[in-house]
Amino acid sequence: MEYMTTTIKVSDETKQLLDMLHAKMTLTELIDIITRLALNHGSELLESEKLIPLDKDPAMKPPIDWGVKTDASKVDEYIYTGD
C-alpha cells in the first residue's frame, strides 16, 4: 500500500478531538475511517454546513438557574404531569 503525506490546518478544538481519537488508533486508521464515513454520509455532511456553529447555538449555552427548587427523582412527574 502506498501512503502520501500532507499537512492540514485545523482549529484547536478539532485538534484536541483528533488527538483524543488518535490515542485509540493510528492517524492513518483515523483518517481512513473519517474518509469512509464522509463518503457514506456525504449528503448529511454537506447539510451540516447549514447548521449554526456550536459556539452560537443557544442549546450549547450554560444552564440558567431559574431559582426553582427541583427534585431529580421526580423528573418524570414534572415532565409528564405538568405539576
PDB file of N, CA, C and O in Angstrom:
ATOM      1  N   MET A   1       0.857  -1.171   0.000  1.00  0.00           N
ATOM      2  CA  MET A   1       0.000   0.000   0.000  1.00  0.00           C
ATOM      3  C   MET A   1       0.902   1.233   0.000  1.00  0.00           C
ATOM      4  O   MET A   1       1.913   1.280   0.700  1.00  0.00           O
ATOM      5  N   GLU A   2       0.524   2.209  -0.783  1.00  0.00           N
ATOM      6  CA  GLU A   2       1.300   3.448  -0.882  1.00  0.00           C
ATOM      7  C   GLU A   2       0.632   4.538  -0.050  1.00  0.00           C
ATOM      8  O   GLU A   2      -0.590   4.682  -0.068  1.00  0.00           O
ATOM      9  N   TYR A   3       1.436   5.294   0.670  1.00  0.00           N
ATOM     10  CA  TYR A   3       0.916   6.356   1.510  1.00  0.00           C
ATOM     11  C   TYR A   3       1.401   7.698   1.005  1.00  0.00           C
ATOM     12  O   TYR A   3       2.485   7.800   0.429  1.00  0.00           O
ATOM     13  N   MET A   4       0.592   8.732   1.223  1.00  0.00           N
ATOM     14  CA  MET A   4       1.022  10.084   0.902  1.00  0.00           C
ATOM     15  C   MET A   4       1.008  10.899   2.184  1.00  0.00           C
ATOM     16  O   MET A   4       0.323  10.557   3.148  1.00  0.00           O
ATOM     17  N   THR A   5       1.761  11.963   2.181  1.00  0.00           N
ATOM     18  CA  THR A   5       1.846  12.830   3.351  1.00  0.00           C
ATOM     19  C   THR A   5       1.311  14.196   2.990  1.00  0.00           C
ATOM     20  O   THR A   5       1.566  14.712   1.902  1.00  0.00           O
ATOM     21  N   THR A   6       0.558  14.781   3.923  1.00  0.00           N
ATOM     22  CA  THR A   6       0.046  16.126   3.715  1.00  0.00           C
ATOM     23  C   THR A   6      -0.110  16.811   5.064  1.00  0.00           C
ATOM     24  O   THR A   6      -0.115  16.158   6.107  1.00  0.00           O
ATOM     25  N   THR A   7      -0.236  18.116   5.033  1.00  0.00           N
ATOM     26  CA  THR A   7      -0.445  18.905   6.237  1.00  0.00           C
ATOM     27  C   THR A   7      -1.743  19.669   6.076  1.00  0.00           C
ATOM     28  O   THR A   7      -2.016  20.223   5.011  1.00  0.00           O
ATOM     29  N   ILE A   8      -2.551  19.701   7.136  1.00  0.00           N
ATOM     30  CA  ILE A   8      -3.786  20.474   7.105  1.00  0.00           C
ATOM     31  C   ILE A   8      -3.840  21.373   8.327  1.00  0.00           C
ATOM     32  O   ILE A   8      -3.235  21.071   9.355  1.00  0.00           O
ATOM     33  N   LYS A   9      -4.556  22.463   8.215  1.00  0.00           N
ATOM     34  CA  LYS A   9      -4.773  23.364   9.341  1.00  0.00           C
ATOM     35  C   LYS A   9      -6.152  23.093   9.913  1.00  0.00           C
ATOM     36  O   LYS A   9      -7.138  23.036   9.178  1.00  0.00           O
ATOM     37  N   VAL A  10      -6.216  22.926  11.221  1.00  0.00           N
ATOM     38  CA  VAL A  10      -7.489  22.714  11.906  1.00  0.00           C
ATOM     39  C   VAL A  10      -7.532  23.611  13.133  1.00  0.00           C
ATOM     40  O   VAL A  10      -6.502  24.085  13.613  1.00  0.00           O
ATOM     41  N   SER A  11      -8.725  23.831  13.624  1.00  0.00           N
ATOM     42  CA  SER A  11      -8.880  24.644  14.838  1.00  0.00           C
ATOM     43  C   SER A  11      -8.298  23.888  16.032  1.00  0.00           C
ATOM     44  O   SER A  11      -8.093  22.675  15.970  1.00  0.00           O
ATOM     45  N   ASP A  12      -8.038  24.608  17.107  1.00  0.00           N
ATOM     46  CA  ASP A  12      -7.533  23.981  18.327  1.00  0.00           C
ATOM     47  C   ASP A  12      -8.518  22.941  18.845  1.00  0.00           C
ATOM     48  O   ASP A  12      -8.115  21.872  19.304  1.00  0.00           O
ATOM     49  N   GLU A  13      -9.810  23.255  18.772  1.00  0.00           N
ATOM     50  CA  GLU A  13     -10.838  22.323  19.234  1.00  0.00           C
ATOM     51  C   GLU A  13     -10.803  21.030  18.417  1.00  0.00           C
ATOM     52  O   GLU A  13     -10.859  19.935  18.978  1.00  0.00           O
ATOM     53  N   THR A  14     -10.712  21.160  17.099  1.00  0.00           N
ATOM     54  CA  THR A  14     -10.657  19.975  16.236  1.00  0.00           C
ATOM     55  C   THR A  14      -9.394  19.181  16.513  1.00  0.00           C
ATOM     56  O   THR A  14      -9.428  17.950  16.533  1.00  0.00           O
ATOM     57  N   LYS A  15      -8.288  19.863  16.726  1.00  0.00           N
ATOM     58  CA  LYS A  15      -7.028  19.169  17.037  1.00  0.00           C
ATOM     59  C   LYS A  15      -7.171  18.354  18.313  1.00  0.00           C
ATOM     60  O   LYS A  15      -6.710  17.214  18.369  1.00  0.00           O
ATOM     61  N   GLN A  16      -7.797  18.912  19.330  1.00  0.00           N
ATOM     62  CA  GLN A  16      -7.991  18.175  20.585  1.00  0.00           C
ATOM     63  C   GLN A  16      -8.856  16.934  20.359  1.00  0.00           C
ATOM     64  O   GLN A  16      -8.567  15.860  20.886  1.00  0.00           O
ATOM     65  N   LEU A  17      -9.921  17.097  19.567  1.00  0.00           N
ATOM     66  CA  LEU A  17     -10.793  15.956  19.286  1.00  0.00           C
ATOM     67  C   LEU A  17     -10.050  14.880  18.498  1.00  0.00           C
ATOM     68  O   LEU A  17     -10.180  13.691  18.788  1.00  0.00           O
ATOM     69  N   LEU A  18      -9.276  15.296  17.510  1.00  0.00           N
ATOM     70  CA  LEU A  18      -8.499  14.338  16.732  1.00  0.00           C
ATOM     71  C   LEU A  18      -7.461  13.643  17.604  1.00  0.00           C
ATOM     72  O   LEU A  18      -7.237  12.441  17.456  1.00  0.00           O
ATOM     73  N   ASP A  19      -6.830  14.373  18.503  1.00  0.00           N
ATOM     74  CA  ASP A  19      -5.841  13.783  19.403  1.00  0.00           C
ATOM     75  C   ASP A  19      -6.477  12.727  20.300  1.00  0.00           C
ATOM     76  O   ASP A  19      -5.868  11.690  20.567  1.00  0.00           O
ATOM     77  N   MET A  20      -7.702  12.983  20.769  1.00  0.00           N
ATOM     78  CA  MET A  20      -8.397  12.001  21.611  1.00  0.00           C
ATOM     79  C   MET A  20      -8.666  10.717  20.821  1.00  0.00           C
ATOM     80  O   MET A  20      -8.487   9.612  21.333  1.00  0.00           O
ATOM     81  N   LEU A  21      -9.097  10.880  19.572  1.00  0.00           N
ATOM     82  CA  LEU A  21      -9.351   9.714  18.725  1.00  0.00           C
ATOM     83  C   LEU A  21      -8.042   9.020  18.356  1.00  0.00           C
ATOM     84  O   LEU A  21      -7.970   7.792  18.316  1.00  0.00           O
ATOM     85  N   HIS A  22      -7.019   9.811  18.088  1.00  0.00           N
ATOM     86  CA  HIS A  22      -5.715   9.279  17.686  1.00  0.00           C
ATOM     87  C   HIS A  22      -5.111   8.431  18.800  1.00  0.00           C
ATOM     88  O   HIS A  22      -4.319   7.530  18.523  1.00  0.00           O
ATOM     89  N   ALA A  23      -5.463   8.696  20.035  1.00  0.00           N
ATOM     90  CA  ALA A  23      -4.958   7.900  21.154  1.00  0.00           C
ATOM     91  C   ALA A  23      -5.457   6.458  21.081  1.00  0.00           C
ATOM     92  O   ALA A  23      -4.889   5.571  21.719  1.00  0.00           O
ATOM     93  N   LYS A  24      -6.514   6.221  20.309  1.00  0.00           N
ATOM     94  CA  LYS A  24      -7.116   4.889  20.234  1.00  0.00           C
ATOM     95  C   LYS A  24      -6.736   4.141  18.964  1.00  0.00           C
ATOM     96  O   LYS A  24      -7.025   2.950  18.843  1.00  0.00           O
ATOM     97  N   MET A  25      -6.092   4.817  18.013  1.00  0.00           N
ATOM     98  CA  MET A  25      -5.727   4.178  16.748  1.00  0.00           C
ATOM     99  C   MET A  25      -4.647   5.014  16.074  1.00  0.00           C
ATOM    100  O   MET A  25      -4.343   6.123  16.513  1.00  0.00           O
ATOM    101  N   THR A  26      -4.074   4.475  15.013  1.00  0.00           N
ATOM    102  CA  THR A  26      -3.064   5.251  14.295  1.00  0.00           C
ATOM    103  C   THR A  26      -3.737   6.381  13.531  1.00  0.00           C
ATOM    104  O   THR A  26      -4.933   6.330  13.242  1.00  0.00           O
ATOM    105  N   LEU A  27      -2.966   7.381  13.217  1.00  0.00           N
ATOM    106  CA  LEU A  27      -3.513   8.510  12.463  1.00  0.00           C
ATOM    107  C   LEU A  27      -3.997   8.063  11.087  1.00  0.00           C
ATOM    108  O   LEU A  27      -5.008   8.560  10.592  1.00  0.00           O
ATOM    109  N   THR A  28      -3.291   7.142  10.476  1.00  0.00           N
ATOM    110  CA  THR A  28      -3.704   6.613   9.168  1.00  0.00           C
ATOM    111  C   THR A  28      -5.062   5.921   9.277  1.00  0.00           C
ATOM    112  O   THR A  28      -5.937   6.139   8.439  1.00  0.00           O
ATOM    113  N   GLU A  29      -5.243   5.090  10.306  1.00  0.00           N
ATOM    114  CA  GLU A  29      -6.536   4.431  10.510  1.00  0.00           C
ATOM    115  C   GLU A  29      -7.637   5.452  10.745  1.00  0.00           C
ATOM    116  O   GLU A  29      -8.739   5.319  10.212  1.00  0.00           O
ATOM    117  N   LEU A  30      -7.340   6.473  11.547  1.00  0.00           N
ATOM    118  CA  LEU A  30      -8.321   7.508  11.854  1.00  0.00           C
ATOM    119  C   LEU A  30      -8.766   8.238  10.588  1.00  0.00           C
ATOM    120  O   LEU A  30      -9.964   8.415  10.365  1.00  0.00           O
ATOM    121  N   ILE A  31      -7.828   8.654   9.774  1.00  0.00           N
ATOM    122  CA  ILE A  31      -8.162   9.374   8.527  1.00  0.00           C
ATOM    123  C   ILE A  31      -8.924   8.461   7.574  1.00  0.00           C
ATOM    124  O   ILE A  31      -9.864   8.906   6.916  1.00  0.00           O
ATOM    125  N   ASP A  32      -8.535   7.191   7.490  1.00  0.00           N
ATOM    126  CA  ASP A  32      -9.267   6.243   6.640  1.00  0.00           C
ATOM    127  C   ASP A  32     -10.725   6.124   7.083  1.00  0.00           C
ATOM    128  O   ASP A  32     -11.631   6.142   6.251  1.00  0.00           O
ATOM    129  N   ILE A  33     -10.949   6.004   8.384  1.00  0.00           N
ATOM    130  CA  ILE A  33     -12.319   5.879   8.911  1.00  0.00           C
ATOM    131  C   ILE A  33     -13.116   7.159   8.663  1.00  0.00           C
ATOM    132  O   ILE A  33     -14.264   7.103   8.223  1.00  0.00           O
ATOM    133  N   ILE A  34     -12.509   8.306   8.946  1.00  0.00           N
ATOM    134  CA  ILE A  34     -13.192   9.584   8.719  1.00  0.00           C
ATOM    135  C   ILE A  34     -13.572   9.737   7.254  1.00  0.00           C
ATOM    136  O   ILE A  34     -14.672  10.189   6.936  1.00  0.00           O
ATOM    137  N   THR A  35     -12.659   9.360   6.361  1.00  0.00           N
ATOM    138  CA  THR A  35     -12.918   9.469   4.920  1.00  0.00           C
ATOM    139  C   THR A  35     -14.074   8.574   4.501  1.00  0.00           C
ATOM    140  O   THR A  35     -14.959   9.002   3.760  1.00  0.00           O
ATOM    141  N   ARG A  36     -14.069   7.333   4.974  1.00  0.00           N
ATOM    142  CA  ARG A  36     -15.158   6.406   4.621  1.00  0.00           C
ATOM    143  C   ARG A  36     -16.506   6.892   5.167  1.00  0.00           C
ATOM    144  O   ARG A  36     -17.523   6.824   4.476  1.00  0.00           O
ATOM    145  N   LEU A  37     -16.503   7.378   6.404  1.00  0.00           N
ATOM    146  CA  LEU A  37     -17.738   7.915   6.980  1.00  0.00           C
ATOM    147  C   LEU A  37     -18.245   9.111   6.173  1.00  0.00           C
ATOM    148  O   LEU A  37     -19.443   9.234   5.919  1.00  0.00           O
ATOM    149  N   ALA A  38     -17.336   9.977   5.778  1.00  0.00           N
ATOM    150  CA  ALA A  38     -17.729  11.151   4.993  1.00  0.00           C
ATOM    151  C   ALA A  38     -18.322  10.734   3.651  1.00  0.00           C
ATOM    152  O   ALA A  38     -19.313  11.314   3.205  1.00  0.00           O
ATOM    153  N   LEU A  39     -17.731   9.743   3.011  1.00  0.00           N
ATOM    154  CA  LEU A  39     -18.251   9.283   1.724  1.00  0.00           C
ATOM    155  C   LEU A  39     -19.599   8.588   1.875  1.00  0.00           C
ATOM    156  O   LEU A  39     -20.472   8.737   1.020  1.00  0.00           O
ATOM    157  N   ASN A  40     -19.775   7.837   2.949  1.00  0.00           N
ATOM    158  CA  ASN A  40     -21.040   7.140   3.175  1.00  0.00           C
ATOM    159  C   ASN A  40     -22.166   8.075   3.601  1.00  0.00           C
ATOM    160  O   ASN A  40     -23.342   7.747   3.446  1.00  0.00           O
ATOM    161  N   HIS A  41     -21.810   9.230   4.133  1.00  0.00           N
ATOM    162  CA  HIS A  41     -22.808  10.182   4.643  1.00  0.00           C
ATOM    163  C   HIS A  41     -22.612  11.555   4.009  1.00  0.00           C
ATOM    164  O   HIS A  41     -22.740  12.584   4.672  1.00  0.00           O
ATOM    165  N   GLY A  42     -22.301  11.553   2.722  1.00  0.00           N
ATOM    166  CA  GLY A  42     -21.997  12.796   2.015  1.00  0.00           C
ATOM    167  C   GLY A  42     -23.089  13.838   2.092  1.00  0.00           C
ATOM    168  O   GLY A  42     -22.806  15.016   2.310  1.00  0.00           O
ATOM    169  N   SER A  43     -24.349  13.422   1.915  1.00  0.00           N
ATOM    170  CA  SER A  43     -25.439  14.405   1.928  1.00  0.00           C
ATOM    171  C   SER A  43     -25.582  15.023   3.316  1.00  0.00           C
ATOM    172  O   SER A  43     -25.823  16.224   3.432  1.00  0.00           O
ATOM    173  N   GLU A  44     -25.439  14.218   4.374  1.00  0.00           N
ATOM    174  CA  GLU A  44     -25.511  14.742   5.733  1.00  0.00           C
ATOM    175  C   GLU A  44     -24.347  15.687   6.008  1.00  0.00           C
ATOM    176  O   GLU A  44     -24.506  16.707   6.679  1.00  0.00           O
ATOM    177  N   LEU A  45     -23.188  15.339   5.488  1.00  0.00           N
ATOM    178  CA  LEU A  45     -22.004  16.166   5.673  1.00  0.00           C
ATOM    179  C   LEU A  45     -22.205  17.528   5.028  1.00  0.00           C
ATOM    180  O   LEU A  45     -21.855  18.552   5.615  1.00  0.00           O
ATOM    181  N   LEU A  46     -22.757  17.547   3.846  1.00  0.00           N
ATOM    182  CA  LEU A  46     -22.997  18.820   3.159  1.00  0.00           C
ATOM    183  C   LEU A  46     -24.080  19.622   3.857  1.00  0.00           C
ATOM    184  O   LEU A  46     -24.011  20.851   3.891  1.00  0.00           O
ATOM    185  N   GLU A  47     -25.081  18.950   4.415  1.00  0.00           N
ATOM    186  CA  GLU A  47     -26.141  19.634   5.149  1.00  0.00           C
ATOM    187  C   GLU A  47     -25.606  20.266   6.429  1.00  0.00           C
ATOM    188  O   GLU A  47     -26.143  21.272   6.891  1.00  0.00           O
ATOM    189  N   SER A  48     -24.554  19.688   7.007  1.00  0.00           N
ATOM    190  CA  SER A  48     -24.033  20.206   8.269  1.00  0.00           C
ATOM    191  C   SER A  48     -23.497  21.627   8.117  1.00  0.00           C
ATOM    192  O   SER A  48     -23.395  22.357   9.103  1.00  0.00           O
ATOM    193  N   GLU A  49     -23.156  22.025   6.898  1.00  0.00           N
ATOM    194  CA  GLU A  49     -22.701  23.395   6.668  1.00  0.00           C
ATOM    195  C   GLU A  49     -23.806  24.403   6.956  1.00  0.00           C
ATOM    196  O   GLU A  49     -23.530  25.576   7.208  1.00  0.00           O
ATOM    197  N   LYS A  50     -25.052  23.949   6.920  1.00  0.00           N
ATOM    198  CA  LYS A  50     -26.177  24.837   7.172  1.00  0.00           C
ATOM    199  C   LYS A  50     -26.444  25.014   8.664  1.00  0.00           C
ATOM    200  O   LYS A  50     -27.194  25.906   9.061  1.00  0.00           O
ATOM    201  N   LEU A  51     -25.831  24.164   9.493  1.00  0.00           N
ATOM    202  CA  LEU A  51     -26.027  24.265  10.926  1.00  0.00           C
ATOM    203  C   LEU A  51     -25.246  25.449  11.478  1.00  0.00           C
ATOM    204  O   LEU A  51     -24.185  25.802  10.964  1.00  0.00           O
ATOM    205  N   ILE A  52     -25.777  26.049  12.515  1.00  0.00           N
ATOM    206  CA  ILE A  52     -25.058  27.155  13.127  1.00  0.00           C
ATOM    207  C   ILE A  52     -23.889  26.604  13.931  1.00  0.00           C
ATOM    208  O   ILE A  52     -23.968  25.487  14.443  1.00  0.00           O
ATOM    209  N   PRO A  53     -22.811  27.360  14.052  1.00  0.00           N
ATOM    210  CA  PRO A  53     -21.663  26.883  14.825  1.00  0.00           C
ATOM    211  C   PRO A  53     -22.062  26.636  16.278  1.00  0.00           C
ATOM    212  O   PRO A  53     -22.923  27.330  16.820  1.00  0.00           O
ATOM    213  N   LEU A  54     -21.428  25.642  16.904  1.00  0.00           N
ATOM    214  CA  LEU A  54     -21.772  25.291  18.277  1.00  0.00           C
ATOM    215  C   LEU A  54     -21.631  26.462  19.230  1.00  0.00           C
ATOM    216  O   LEU A  54     -22.416  26.586  20.169  1.00  0.00           O
ATOM    217  N   ASP A  55     -20.640  27.329  19.009  1.00  0.00           N
ATOM    218  CA  ASP A  55     -20.457  28.451  19.929  1.00  0.00           C
ATOM    219  C   ASP A  55     -21.568  29.488  19.810  1.00  0.00           C
ATOM    220  O   ASP A  55     -21.690  30.358  20.674  1.00  0.00           O
ATOM    221  N   LYS A  56     -22.384  29.413  18.752  1.00  0.00           N
ATOM    222  CA  LYS A  56     -23.504  30.336  18.584  1.00  0.00           C
ATOM    223  C   LYS A  56     -24.854  29.643  18.818  1.00  0.00           C
ATOM    224  O   LYS A  56     -25.895  30.299  18.788  1.00  0.00           O
ATOM    225  N   ASP A  57     -24.844  28.335  19.049  1.00  0.00           N
ATOM    226  CA  ASP A  57     -26.063  27.565  19.256  1.00  0.00           C
ATOM    227  C   ASP A  57     -26.590  27.806  20.677  1.00  0.00           C
ATOM    228  O   ASP A  57     -25.888  27.514  21.646  1.00  0.00           O
ATOM    229  N   PRO A  58     -27.815  28.332  20.815  1.00  0.00           N
ATOM    230  CA  PRO A  58     -28.351  28.608  22.141  1.00  0.00           C
ATOM    231  C   PRO A  58     -28.447  27.353  23.017  1.00  0.00           C
ATOM    232  O   PRO A  58     -28.398  27.455  24.243  1.00  0.00           O
ATOM    233  N   ALA A  59     -28.580  26.196  22.414  1.00  0.00           N
ATOM    234  CA  ALA A  59     -28.677  24.961  23.192  1.00  0.00           C
ATOM    235  C   ALA A  59     -27.357  24.618  23.879  1.00  0.00           C
ATOM    236  O   ALA A  59     -27.339  23.819  24.815  1.00  0.00           O
ATOM    237  N   MET A  60     -26.267  25.204  23.430  1.00  0.00           N
ATOM    238  CA  MET A  60     -24.953  24.896  23.996  1.00  0.00           C
ATOM    239  C   MET A  60     -24.536  25.874  25.089  1.00  0.00           C
ATOM    240  O   MET A  60     -23.453  25.736  25.658  1.00  0.00           O
ATOM    241  N   LYS A  61     -25.379  26.860  25.390  1.00  0.00           N
ATOM    242  CA  LYS A  61     -25.056  27.827  26.442  1.00  0.00           C
ATOM    243  C   LYS A  61     -25.201  27.166  27.808  1.00  0.00           C
ATOM    244  O   LYS A  61     -25.961  26.209  27.957  1.00  0.00           O
ATOM    245  N   PRO A  62     -24.483  27.665  28.795  1.00  0.00           N
ATOM    246  CA  PRO A  62     -24.625  27.087  30.145  1.00  0.00           C
ATOM    247  C   PRO A  62     -26.053  27.245  30.645  1.00  0.00           C
ATOM    248  O   PRO A  62     -26.743  28.196  30.280  1.00  0.00           O
ATOM    249  N   PRO A  63     -26.494  26.312  31.481  1.00  0.00           N
ATOM    250  CA  PRO A  63     -27.866  26.398  32.005  1.00  0.00           C
ATOM    251  C   PRO A  63     -28.055  27.639  32.873  1.00  0.00           C
ATOM    252  O   PRO A  63     -27.107  28.160  33.461  1.00  0.00           O
ATOM    253  N   ILE A  64     -29.286  28.092  32.938  1.00  0.00           N
ATOM    254  CA  ILE A  64     -29.636  29.266  33.730  1.00  0.00           C
ATOM    255  C   ILE A  64     -30.366  28.793  34.983  1.00  0.00           C
ATOM    256  O   ILE A  64     -31.271  27.963  34.903  1.00  0.00           O
ATOM    257  N   ASP A  65     -29.975  29.315  36.129  1.00  0.00           N
ATOM    258  CA  ASP A  65     -30.661  28.978  37.377  1.00  0.00           C
ATOM    259  C   ASP A  65     -31.947  29.795  37.435  1.00  0.00           C
ATOM    260  O   ASP A  65     -31.901  31.022  37.521  1.00  0.00           O
ATOM    261  N   TRP A  66     -33.083  29.126  37.389  1.00  0.00           N
ATOM    262  CA  TRP A  66     -34.374  29.800  37.394  1.00  0.00           C
ATOM    263  C   TRP A  66     -34.841  30.087  38.812  1.00  0.00           C
ATOM    264  O   TRP A  66     -35.882  30.714  39.012  1.00  0.00           O
ATOM    265  N   GLY A  67     -34.082  29.635  39.786  1.00  0.00           N
ATOM    266  CA  GLY A  67     -34.460  29.872  41.174  1.00  0.00           C
ATOM    267  C   GLY A  67     -35.577  28.970  41.654  1.00  0.00           C
ATOM    268  O   GLY A  67     -36.200  29.245  42.680  1.00  0.00           O
ATOM    269  N   VAL A  68     -35.839  27.896  40.927  1.00  0.00           N
ATOM    270  CA  VAL A  68     -36.897  26.969  41.307  1.00  0.00           C
ATOM    271  C   VAL A  68     -36.238  25.700  41.838  1.00  0.00           C
ATOM    272  O   VAL A  68     -35.405  25.099  41.159  1.00  0.00           O
ATOM    273  N   LYS A  69     -36.607  25.295  43.039  1.00  0.00           N
ATOM    274  CA  LYS A  69     -36.046  24.078  43.612  1.00  0.00           C
ATOM    275  C   LYS A  69     -36.714  22.881  42.951  1.00  0.00           C
ATOM    276  O   LYS A  69     -37.940  22.799  42.881  1.00  0.00           O
ATOM    277  N   THR A  70     -35.897  21.962  42.469  1.00  0.00           N
ATOM    278  CA  THR A  70     -36.428  20.761  41.817  1.00  0.00           C
ATOM    279  C   THR A  70     -35.830  19.530  42.471  1.00  0.00           C
ATOM    280  O   THR A  70     -34.820  19.597  43.171  1.00  0.00           O
ATOM    281  N   ASP A  71     -36.473  18.420  42.225  1.00  0.00           N
ATOM    282  CA  ASP A  71     -36.016  17.141  42.752  1.00  0.00           C
ATOM    283  C   ASP A  71     -35.842  16.200  41.565  1.00  0.00           C
ATOM    284  O   ASP A  71     -36.819  15.813  40.924  1.00  0.00           O
ATOM    285  N   ALA A  72     -34.587  15.832  41.271  1.00  0.00           N
ATOM    286  CA  ALA A  72     -34.298  15.000  40.101  1.00  0.00           C
ATOM    287  C   ALA A  72     -35.041  13.670  40.126  1.00  0.00           C
ATOM    288  O   ALA A  72     -35.338  13.107  39.072  1.00  0.00           O
ATOM    289  N   SER A  73     -35.343  13.166  41.311  1.00  0.00           N
ATOM    290  CA  SER A  73     -36.053  11.887  41.393  1.00  0.00           C
ATOM    291  C   SER A  73     -37.500  12.014  40.906  1.00  0.00           C
ATOM    292  O   SER A  73     -38.165  11.007  40.666  1.00  0.00           O
ATOM    293  N   LYS A  74     -37.982  13.239  40.762  1.00  0.00           N
ATOM    294  CA  LYS A  74     -39.361  13.453  40.318  1.00  0.00           C
ATOM    295  C   LYS A  74     -39.429  13.997  38.883  1.00  0.00           C
ATOM    296  O   LYS A  74     -40.442  14.572  38.484  1.00  0.00           O
ATOM    297  N   VAL A  75     -38.360  13.816  38.116  1.00  0.00           N
ATOM    298  CA  VAL A  75     -38.315  14.387  36.776  1.00  0.00           C
ATOM    299  C   VAL A  75     -39.472  13.886  35.900  1.00  0.00           C
ATOM    300  O   VAL A  75     -40.069  14.670  35.161  1.00  0.00           O
ATOM    301  N   ASP A  76     -39.794  12.586  35.979  1.00  0.00           N
ATOM    302  CA  ASP A  76     -40.906  12.065  35.177  1.00  0.00           C
ATOM    303  C   ASP A  76     -42.220  12.733  35.556  1.00  0.00           C
ATOM    304  O   ASP A  76     -43.042  13.045  34.695  1.00  0.00           O
ATOM    305  N   GLU A  77     -42.406  12.948  36.847  1.00  0.00           N
ATOM    306  CA  GLU A  77     -43.622  13.615  37.317  1.00  0.00           C
ATOM    307  C   GLU A  77     -43.699  15.033  36.752  1.00  0.00           C
ATOM    308  O   GLU A  77     -44.753  15.465  36.283  1.00  0.00           O
ATOM    309  N   TYR A  78     -42.580  15.751  36.798  1.00  0.00           N
ATOM    310  CA  TYR A  78     -42.563  17.118  36.267  1.00  0.00           C
ATOM    311  C   TYR A  78     -42.856  17.146  34.762  1.00  0.00           C
ATOM    312  O   TYR A  78     -43.597  18.003  34.280  1.00  0.00           O
ATOM    313  N   ILE A  79     -42.274  16.215  34.044  1.00  0.00           N
ATOM    314  CA  ILE A  79     -42.423  16.215  32.591  1.00  0.00           C
ATOM    315  C   ILE A  79     -43.797  15.758  32.148  1.00  0.00           C
ATOM    316  O   ILE A  79     -44.413  16.379  31.282  1.00  0.00           O
ATOM    317  N   TYR A  80     -44.284  14.669  32.741  1.00  0.00           N
ATOM    318  CA  TYR A  80     -45.494  14.045  32.224  1.00  0.00           C
ATOM    319  C   TYR A  80     -46.788  14.483  32.892  1.00  0.00           C
ATOM    320  O   TYR A  80     -47.861  14.250  32.336  1.00  0.00           O
ATOM    321  N   THR A  81     -46.728  15.108  34.060  1.00  0.00           N
ATOM    322  CA  THR A  81     -47.966  15.536  34.688  1.00  0.00           C
ATOM    323  C   THR A  81     -48.108  17.055  34.688  1.00  0.00           C
ATOM    324  O   THR A  81     -49.205  17.579  34.880  1.00  0.00           O
ATOM    325  N   GLY A  82     -47.005  17.755  34.474  1.00  0.00           N
ATOM    326  CA  GLY A  82     -47.076  19.205  34.420  1.00  0.00           C
ATOM    327  C   GLY A  82     -47.225  19.858  35.786  1.00  0.00           C
ATOM    328  O   GLY A  82     -47.460  21.064  35.867  1.00  0.00           O
ATOM    329  N   ASP A  83     -47.093  19.087  36.860  1.00  0.00           N
ATOM    330  CA  ASP A  83     -47.214  19.645  38.216  1.00  0.00           C
ATOM    331  C   ASP A  83     -45.920  20.282  38.662  1.00  0.00           C
ATOM    332  O   ASP A  83     -45.839  20.801  39.776  1.00  0.00           O
TER     333      ASP A  83
END
